[in-house]
Amino acid sequence: SRIDGPAVELMEANRELAASLLLGGDKLQRPFNEAERKLDRYGDNEVGRSAALASSFAQSGAGISFVYNERGPGWDMHNKIKERSDELIIPTDIAVAELIKDAHREGFLLLVTSEHGRTPRINSSGGRDYHNVGYAVLAGPGVQMGVTYGDIDSQGEIAEDPVKGNELMNSLYYAAGADVLPNAPRIRQINTRR
């Protein structure tokens, strides 16, 4: 006799996916092929390729994808920020803008963040120092477009509506339909995709 049910169906689907990946099937190659076709929008550079691939994997049903945006000496610009800004900022702006468009168009959630913020002031070495005020971009289904949450003043300090990390993550889970902490604080105007 055959055992049926959602768990068995999921196990069979995963077994087929594993066999497809091991045998070089289309499910593995498709996101790479799709990412190549997106490079005219995302940019044919390191961050553009990474972001296009993350978008393609998200559209293929990957649970999570990461884009690590660290080129050369990276973003740790405590000095000579003017000399290195364009090589990092312009390709990143283009790639993130395309990820936001794809997140809304294709229905996946996007979180863009870093480990810390930077001071708005240029230091004596021509760079910016670490700052405890960071930023995050959240986009996709359930996230209202064009809305900002929180504000900083000209000194880079929180001026109103601070958003804490737990609020950001709970809002991300809620927008994904996983209301894991129903009484935890969330960012206003985040809807569930359920």
C-alpha positions as CSV (number, residue, x, y, z in Angstrom):
1,S,0.0,0.0,0.0
2,R,1.1,3.6,-0.8
3,I,1.4,6.3,1.9
4,D,0.1,9.6,0.7
5,G,0.0,13.1,2.1
6,P,1.8,16.5,1.9
7,A,5.0,15.2,3.6
8,V,5.3,12.4,1.2
9,E,4.7,14.7,-1.8
10,L,7.3,17.1,-0.5
11,M,9.8,14.3,0.0
12,E,9.2,13.1,-3.6
13,A,9.6,16.6,-5.0
14,N,12.9,17.0,-3.1
15,R,14.1,13.6,-4.3
16,E,13.4,14.6,-7.9
17,L,15.1,18.0,-7.4
18,A,18.2,16.3,-5.9
19,A,18.3,13.8,-8.8
20,S,17.9,16.7,-11.3
21,L,20.8,18.6,-9.6
22,L,23.1,15.6,-9.5
23,L,22.4,14.8,-13.1
24,G,22.9,18.4,-14.2
25,G,19.2,18.9,-14.9
26,D,17.5,22.1,-16.0
27,K,16.5,23.2,-12.5
28,L,20.2,23.9,-11.6
29,Q,21.2,25.5,-14.9
30,R,18.0,27.6,-15.5
31,P,18.8,30.4,-12.9
32,F,22.3,30.8,-14.3
33,N,20.9,31.1,-17.9
34,E,18.2,33.6,-16.7
35,A,20.8,35.7,-14.9
36,E,22.9,36.0,-18.0
37,R,19.8,37.4,-19.9
38,K,19.4,40.1,-17.1
39,L,22.9,41.5,-17.3
40,D,21.8,44.4,-19.6
41,R,19.6,45.6,-16.7
42,Y,21.7,44.6,-13.7
43,G,25.2,45.4,-15.1
44,D,27.9,43.1,-16.3
45,N,30.1,43.5,-13.2
46,E,30.5,41.6,-10.0
47,V,27.6,43.0,-8.1
48,G,25.4,43.1,-11.1
49,R,26.0,39.4,-11.8
50,S,25.5,38.5,-8.2
51,A,22.2,40.4,-7.9
52,A,20.9,39.0,-11.2
53,L,21.7,35.5,-10.0
54,A,20.0,36.1,-6.7
55,S,16.9,37.4,-8.5
56,S,16.9,34.3,-10.7
57,F,17.3,31.9,-7.8
58,A,14.5,33.7,-5.9
59,Q,12.2,33.4,-8.9
60,S,13.1,29.7,-9.1
61,G,11.9,29.2,-5.5
62,A,15.2,29.4,-3.5
63,G,14.4,30.1,0.1
64,I,17.2,32.6,0.5
65,S,19.9,34.1,-1.6
66,F,22.8,36.4,-0.6
67,V,24.6,39.1,-2.6
68,Y,28.0,39.8,-1.1
69,N,29.1,43.2,-2.5
70,E,32.8,43.6,-1.6
71,R,35.0,44.7,-4.4
72,G,38.7,45.2,-4.0
73,P,39.3,46.9,-0.7
74,G,35.6,47.1,-0.4
75,W,33.4,49.6,1.4
76,D,35.7,50.1,4.3
77,M,36.5,53.7,3.2
78,H,38.1,55.4,6.1
79,N,40.1,57.4,3.6
80,K,40.1,58.4,-0.1
81,I,36.3,57.9,-0.4
82,K,36.1,60.2,-3.4
83,E,38.5,58.1,-5.4
84,R,36.7,54.8,-4.8
85,S,33.0,55.8,-4.6
86,D,32.1,55.6,-8.3
87,E,33.5,52.1,-8.7
88,L,31.2,50.9,-5.9
89,I,28.2,53.1,-5.7
90,I,27.1,53.3,-9.4
91,P,27.1,49.5,-10.0
92,T,25.4,48.9,-6.6
93,D,22.7,51.5,-7.2
94,I,21.9,49.9,-10.6
95,A,21.8,46.3,-9.2
96,V,19.8,47.2,-6.1
97,A,17.2,49.2,-8.2
98,E,16.8,46.2,-10.5
99,L,16.4,43.8,-7.5
100,I,13.7,46.1,-6.1
101,K,11.9,46.0,-9.4
102,D,12.1,42.3,-9.7
103,A,11.1,41.7,-6.1
104,H,7.8,43.6,-6.7
105,R,7.3,42.2,-10.2
106,E,8.2,38.6,-9.5
107,G,6.9,38.4,-6.0
108,F,9.9,37.7,-3.8
109,L,11.0,39.6,-0.7
110,L,14.2,41.6,-0.6
111,L,16.2,42.9,2.3
112,V,19.3,45.0,1.6
113,T,21.4,45.9,4.6
114,S,24.9,46.2,6.0
115,E,26.6,45.5,9.3
116,H,26.7,49.2,10.3
117,G,26.2,52.7,9.0
118,R,28.6,55.4,8.2
119,T,28.9,58.9,9.5
120,P,27.5,61.6,7.2
121,R,30.7,63.6,7.8
122,I,34.0,63.2,5.9
123,N,36.9,62.7,8.3
124,S,40.4,64.3,8.0
125,S,41.6,61.4,5.9
126,G,38.9,62.0,3.3
127,G,36.8,59.0,4.4
128,R,33.8,58.1,6.6
129,D,33.9,56.4,9.9
130,Y,31.7,53.7,11.5
131,H,28.3,54.8,12.8
132,N,25.8,53.0,14.9
133,V,22.9,54.2,12.8
134,G,22.5,51.8,9.8
135,Y,20.0,51.5,7.0
136,A,17.9,48.8,5.4
137,V,15.8,48.5,2.3
138,L,12.8,46.1,2.4
139,A,10.9,45.5,-0.9
140,G,8.5,43.0,-2.4
141,P,5.0,41.7,-1.7
142,G,3.4,43.2,1.4
143,V,5.8,46.1,1.4
144,Q,4.4,49.4,0.4
145,M,6.6,51.1,-2.3
146,G,8.0,54.5,-1.9
147,V,7.6,54.7,1.9
148,T,10.4,55.4,4.3
149,Y,10.4,54.4,7.9
150,G,12.4,56.5,10.3
151,D,14.5,59.6,9.6
152,I,17.9,60.9,10.5
153,D,19.1,64.4,10.9
154,S,22.1,66.2,9.3
155,Q,24.4,64.7,11.9
156,G,23.4,61.2,11.1
157,E,21.4,60.7,14.3
158,I,17.9,59.2,14.5
159,A,15.5,62.1,14.4
160,E,12.2,60.2,14.4
161,D,10.6,56.8,14.2
162,P,13.6,54.6,15.0
163,V,13.4,51.1,13.5
164,K,15.1,48.4,15.6
165,G,16.5,45.2,14.1
166,N,13.8,43.0,15.7
167,E,11.1,45.2,14.2
168,L,12.7,44.9,10.8
169,M,13.1,41.1,10.9
170,N,9.6,40.6,12.3
171,S,8.2,42.8,9.5
172,L,10.1,40.7,7.0
173,Y,8.7,37.5,8.4
174,Y,5.2,39.0,8.6
175,A,5.4,40.2,4.9
176,A,6.4,36.6,4.0
177,G,3.3,35.3,5.7
178,A,5.2,33.8,8.7
179,D,3.7,35.7,11.7
180,V,6.1,33.9,14.1
181,L,5.8,36.5,16.8
182,P,2.3,38.0,16.5
183,N,2.7,40.4,19.4
184,A,6.2,41.6,18.5
185,P,6.6,45.1,17.1
186,R,6.6,45.6,13.3
187,I,7.1,48.5,11.0
188,R,3.9,50.3,10.1
189,Q,2.3,49.6,6.7
190,I,3.7,46.1,6.3
191,N,1.1,43.7,5.1
192,T,1.1,39.9,4.9
193,R,1.2,38.2,1.5
194,R,-1.3,35.6,2.8
